[in-house]
Amino acid sequence: MPAQPSHNASAPAPAPGPDALRADARENRDRILRAAREAYALHGIDVPISAIARRAGVGVATLYRRFPTRAVLIEEAFAEQLAECAGVLDEALEDPDPWRAFCSVFTKVCAMQAADRGFTHAFLARFPDASSYAGERHRAEEGLALLVRRAKEAGALRPDFDVSDVVLALLANNGVVNGVQPEAGAASRRLVGYLLESFRAEGAARPLPPPVRLELDRLHGVG
């Protein structure tokens, strides 16, 4: 007589359904994005992919399945901040007071730089395969140039101020932020106050040396 199946044998576990797989994939994706934001904020955007994978508790292959390139990961990690930065610029361009608009953008961008080392580098760097970043970066350049021109035409911004001086000031702020942790926020605000006073037209007693032609991508990899 053939042996009867034992009633005590464990039944095979059911295979995970599609909903469970989707939930697992979403959880991995969220962990990777959290880990990327934390790593970029601490160390800038040049953190190795392997370090982000370890921080997220996933394998490198899993990370690449969710984010096939480094640029895609950076773009996804900073999507909210990118929208915030674009909103700051749009709000300033709608402000009827040119000096207030210029000061608002300069102050807020410097504050973002102090709070998150990674975001400023990511927003200003060039990534050929990240079209949204390229578009926002181009829009930022045009918006800054317009804010500078309006403030100068209104007689509020010193006449020898050049749009590249914004990059020069952000480079200075970056040095302060990286050099005085954990007091970066307070030190950055102090520096911004000094810089804005020096930018005023009424304080331009003597002309400045010629401007240095700097582009926004000079901030990539600094820090």
VOROZA-351068 format. One record per residue (C-alpha): x, y, z; residue number from 1; chain. Coordinates in Angstrom, 3 decimals, always signed. Example, Ala and Ser with C-alpha at 12.3 -4.5 7.8 and 13.67 -1.06 7.14 Angstrom:
<<+12.300 -4.500 +7.800> 1 'A'>
<<+13.670 -1.060 +7.140> 2 'A'>
***
This chain:
<<+0.000 +0.000 +0.000> 1 'A'>
<<+1.436 +3.396 -0.864> 2 'A'>
<<+2.450 +5.533 +2.029> 3 'A'>
<<-0.106 +8.057 +3.107> 4 'A'>
<<+1.002 +11.670 +3.169> 5 'A'>
<<+1.748 +12.871 +6.662> 6 'A'>
<<-0.678 +15.399 +8.048> 7 'A'>
<<+2.197 +16.927 +9.991> 8 'A'>
<<+4.264 +17.883 +6.946> 9 'A'>
<<+4.598 +21.612 +6.503> 10 'A'>
<<+2.780 +22.977 +3.458> 11 'A'>
<<+4.960 +25.024 +1.108> 12 'A'>
<<+4.733 +28.741 +1.766> 13 'A'>
<<+2.673 +30.541 -0.863> 14 'A'>
<<+4.661 +32.637 -3.317> 15 'A'>
<<+4.404 +36.370 -2.655> 16 'A'>
<<+1.700 +37.975 -4.719> 17 'A'>
<<+2.225 +40.971 -6.996> 18 'A'>
<<+1.009 +43.402 -4.324> 19 'A'>
<<+3.619 +42.120 -1.859> 20 'A'>
<<+6.338 +42.392 -4.499> 21 'A'>
<<+5.303 +45.927 -5.345> 22 'A'>
<<+5.297 +46.890 -1.658> 23 'A'>
<<+8.768 +45.405 -1.224> 24 'A'>
<<+10.033 +47.303 -4.270> 25 'A'>
<<+8.563 +50.565 -2.947> 26 'A'>
<<+10.165 +49.989 +0.444> 27 'A'>
<<+13.563 +49.391 -1.174> 28 'A'>
<<+13.170 +52.499 -3.301> 29 'A'>
<<+12.253 +54.654 -0.298> 30 'A'>
<<+15.191 +53.306 +1.729> 31 'A'>
<<+17.603 +54.039 -1.112> 32 'A'>
<<+16.315 +57.601 -1.530> 33 'A'>
<<+16.546 +58.264 +2.218> 34 'A'>
<<+20.072 +56.896 +2.317> 35 'A'>
<<+21.072 +58.956 -0.730> 36 'A'>
<<+19.712 +62.195 +0.736> 37 'A'>
<<+21.503 +61.588 +4.044> 38 'A'>
<<+24.795 +60.717 +2.345> 39 'A'>
<<+24.630 +63.647 -0.072> 40 'A'>
<<+23.792 +66.076 +2.742> 41 'A'>
<<+26.840 +64.932 +4.718> 42 'A'>
<<+29.379 +64.381 +1.975> 43 'A'>
<<+28.157 +65.954 -1.289> 44 'A'>
<<+27.050 +64.160 -4.433> 45 'A'>
<<+30.288 +62.284 -5.101> 46 'A'>
<<+29.473 +59.580 -2.540> 47 'A'>
<<+30.045 +56.142 -4.147> 48 'A'>
<<+26.949 +54.204 -5.135> 49 'A'>
<<+28.193 +51.245 -3.092> 50 'A'>
<<+28.235 +53.407 +0.053> 51 'A'>
<<+24.633 +54.485 -0.545> 52 'A'>
<<+23.577 +50.861 -1.086> 53 'A'>
<<+25.221 +49.835 +2.200> 54 'A'>
<<+23.561 +52.714 +4.012> 55 'A'>
<<+20.191 +51.638 +2.619> 56 'A'>
<<+20.770 +47.968 +3.474> 57 'A'>
<<+20.390 +46.777 -0.129> 58 'A'>
<<+22.712 +45.329 -2.719> 59 'A'>
<<+24.262 +47.442 -5.441> 60 'A'>
<<+22.348 +45.430 -8.052> 61 'A'>
<<+19.074 +46.275 -6.307> 62 'A'>
<<+19.970 +49.959 -6.305> 63 'A'>
<<+20.768 +49.897 -10.019> 64 'A'>
<<+17.470 +48.141 -10.787> 65 'A'>
<<+15.627 +51.063 -9.219> 66 'A'>
<<+18.002 +53.813 -10.412> 67 'A'>
<<+19.957 +52.821 -13.528> 68 'A'>
<<+22.379 +55.787 -13.411> 69 'A'>
<<+23.901 +57.993 -10.748> 70 'A'>
<<+22.243 +61.049 -12.292> 71 'A'>
<<+18.791 +59.450 -12.049> 72 'A'>
<<+19.368 +58.703 -8.352> 73 'A'>
<<+20.466 +62.288 -7.668> 74 'A'>
<<+17.515 +63.685 -9.587> 75 'A'>
<<+15.020 +61.528 -7.669> 76 'A'>
<<+16.674 +62.195 -4.310> 77 'A'>
<<+16.404 +65.959 -4.686> 78 'A'>
<<+13.108 +66.254 -6.565> 79 'A'>
<<+11.347 +68.041 -3.684> 80 'A'>
<<+14.226 +70.430 -3.066> 81 'A'>
<<+14.448 +71.144 -6.778> 82 'A'>
<<+10.792 +72.138 -6.806> 83 'A'>
<<+11.371 +74.310 -3.734> 84 'A'>
<<+14.311 +76.079 -5.338> 85 'A'>
<<+12.344 +76.682 -8.523> 86 'A'>
<<+9.517 +78.089 -6.408> 87 'A'>
<<+11.884 +80.500 -4.659> 88 'A'>
<<+13.065 +81.814 -8.017> 89 'A'>
<<+9.547 +82.096 -9.446> 90 'A'>
<<+8.322 +83.945 -6.361> 91 'A'>
<<+11.200 +86.401 -6.562> 92 'A'>
<<+10.596 +87.093 -10.240> 93 'A'>
<<+7.016 +88.074 -9.381> 94 'A'>
<<+8.099 +90.458 -6.602> 95 'A'>
<<+7.686 +94.113 -7.710> 96 'A'>
<<+10.604 +95.178 -5.472> 97 'A'>
<<+13.816 +94.270 -7.373> 98 'A'>
<<+16.148 +94.586 -4.362> 99 'A'>
<<+13.909 +92.543 -2.083> 100 'A'>
<<+13.607 +89.901 -4.803> 101 'A'>
<<+17.368 +89.682 -5.252> 102 'A'>
<<+18.004 +89.503 -1.483> 103 'A'>
<<+15.320 +86.843 -1.048> 104 'A'>
<<+16.823 +84.483 -3.624> 105 'A'>
<<+20.391 +85.032 -2.450> 106 'A'>
<<+19.478 +84.495 +1.212> 107 'A'>
<<+17.392 +81.374 +0.595> 108 'A'>
<<+19.888 +79.711 -1.741> 109 'A'>
<<+22.687 +80.291 +0.766> 110 'A'>
<<+20.489 +78.823 +3.508> 111 'A'>
<<+19.849 +75.737 +1.368> 112 'A'>
<<+23.582 +75.444 +0.798> 113 'A'>
<<+24.228 +75.582 +4.532> 114 'A'>
<<+21.509 +73.045 +5.348> 115 'A'>
<<+22.308 +70.479 +2.672> 116 'A'>
<<+25.706 +70.217 +1.002> 117 'A'>
<<+24.437 +67.770 -1.575> 118 'A'>
<<+21.511 +69.705 -2.961> 119 'A'>
<<+23.373 +72.793 -4.090> 120 'A'>
<<+25.964 +70.667 -5.879> 121 'A'>
<<+23.275 +68.517 -7.473> 122 'A'>
<<+21.187 +71.460 -8.620> 123 'A'>
<<+24.104 +73.353 -10.124> 124 'A'>
<<+26.051 +70.455 -11.641> 125 'A'>
<<+25.767 +69.347 -15.257> 126 'A'>
<<+24.252 +65.902 -15.851> 127 'A'>
<<+23.771 +65.129 -19.560> 128 'A'>
<<+21.231 +62.367 -18.911> 129 'A'>
<<+19.151 +64.302 -16.382> 130 'A'>
<<+17.089 +66.578 -18.595> 131 'A'>
<<+14.985 +68.113 -15.836> 132 'A'>
<<+18.102 +69.257 -14.000> 133 'A'>
<<+19.553 +70.707 -17.183> 134 'A'>
<<+16.328 +72.614 -17.789> 135 'A'>
<<+16.091 +73.918 -14.225> 136 'A'>
<<+19.761 +74.896 -14.228> 137 'A'>
<<+19.294 +76.896 -17.441> 138 'A'>
<<+16.205 +78.537 -15.974> 139 'A'>
<<+18.160 +79.389 -12.813> 140 'A'>
<<+20.872 +81.086 -14.844> 141 'A'>
<<+18.346 +83.153 -16.782> 142 'A'>
<<+16.382 +84.010 -13.629> 143 'A'>
<<+19.472 +85.137 -11.725> 144 'A'>
<<+20.590 +87.294 -14.638> 145 'A'>
<<+17.147 +88.917 -14.768> 146 'A'>
<<+17.094 +89.560 -11.005> 147 'A'>
<<+20.533 +91.159 -11.152> 148 'A'>
<<+19.570 +93.356 -14.112> 149 'A'>
<<+16.355 +94.532 -12.448> 150 'A'>
<<+18.096 +95.366 -9.172> 151 'A'>
<<+20.790 +97.328 -10.998> 152 'A'>
<<+18.261 +99.196 -13.119> 153 'A'>
<<+16.353 +100.101 -9.944> 154 'A'>
<<+19.542 +101.650 -8.543> 155 'A'>
<<+19.605 +99.248 -5.581> 156 'A'>
<<+22.431 +96.932 -6.643> 157 'A'>
<<+25.892 +98.402 -7.199> 158 'A'>
<<+26.478 +99.104 -10.911> 159 'A'>
<<+29.674 +97.056 -11.145> 160 'A'>
<<+28.005 +93.904 -9.777> 161 'A'>
<<+28.227 +91.028 -12.248> 162 'A'>
<<+25.963 +87.962 -12.309> 163 'A'>
<<+29.080 +85.803 -11.884> 164 'A'>
<<+29.499 +87.467 -8.486> 165 'A'>
<<+26.584 +85.312 -7.302> 166 'A'>
<<+28.691 +82.219 -7.966> 167 'A'>
<<+31.673 +83.876 -6.283> 168 'A'>
<<+29.526 +84.538 -3.201> 169 'A'>
<<+28.186 +80.952 -3.183> 170 'A'>
<<+31.752 +79.645 -3.348> 171 'A'>
<<+32.592 +81.803 -0.322> 172 'A'>
<<+29.508 +80.580 +1.505> 173 'A'>
<<+30.436 +76.996 +0.657> 174 'A'>
<<+33.844 +77.507 +2.271> 175 'A'>
<<+32.248 +78.877 +5.426> 176 'A'>
<<+29.699 +76.059 +5.568> 177 'A'>
<<+32.363 +73.380 +5.216> 178 'A'>
<<+34.797 +75.015 +7.603> 179 'A'>
<<+32.707 +75.783 +10.683> 180 'A'>
<<+30.513 +72.742 +11.295> 181 'A'>
<<+28.307 +72.482 +13.309> 182 'A'>
<<+27.806 +76.290 +13.358> 183 'A'>
<<+27.365 +76.396 +9.577> 184 'A'>
<<+23.885 +77.927 +9.615> 185 'A'>
<<+24.741 +80.828 +11.916> 186 'A'>
<<+28.051 +81.531 +10.185> 187 'A'>
<<+26.382 +81.452 +6.765> 188 'A'>
<<+23.704 +83.936 +7.855> 189 'A'>
<<+26.389 +86.282 +9.170> 190 'A'>
<<+28.319 +86.073 +5.892> 191 'A'>
<<+25.158 +86.663 +3.854> 192 'A'>
<<+24.431 +89.783 +5.907> 193 'A'>
<<+27.898 +91.161 +5.208> 194 'A'>
<<+27.687 +90.331 +1.504> 195 'A'>
<<+24.273 +91.900 +0.965> 196 'A'>
<<+25.458 +95.119 +2.611> 197 'A'>
<<+28.456 +95.190 +0.257> 198 'A'>
<<+26.192 +94.607 -2.743> 199 'A'>
<<+24.147 +97.743 -2.112> 200 'A'>
<<+24.614 +100.573 -4.609> 201 'A'>
<<+24.801 +103.147 -1.824> 202 'A'>
<<+27.872 +101.426 -0.411> 203 'A'>
<<+29.795 +101.380 -3.695> 204 'A'>
<<+32.333 +104.061 -2.791> 205 'A'>
<<+35.098 +102.591 -4.958> 206 'A'>
<<+34.951 +100.335 -8.045> 207 'A'>
<<+35.729 +96.656 -7.684> 208 'A'>
<<+38.436 +94.729 -9.528> 209 'A'>
<<+37.215 +93.151 -12.804> 210 'A'>
<<+34.773 +90.245 -12.397> 211 'A'>
<<+35.876 +86.629 -12.752> 212 'A'>
<<+33.710 +84.834 -15.302> 213 'A'>
<<+32.355 +81.946 -13.253> 214 'A'>
<<+29.480 +79.653 -14.170> 215 'A'>
<<+27.149 +77.858 -11.788> 216 'A'>
<<+28.742 +74.477 -12.432> 217 'A'>
<<+31.943 +75.668 -10.729> 218 'A'>
<<+30.181 +74.703 -7.496> 219 'A'>
<<+30.065 +71.040 -8.538> 220 'A'>
<<+32.516 +68.957 -6.563> 221 'A'>
<<+33.510 +71.803 -4.226> 222 'A'>
<<+33.502 +70.944 -0.559> 223 'A'>
***
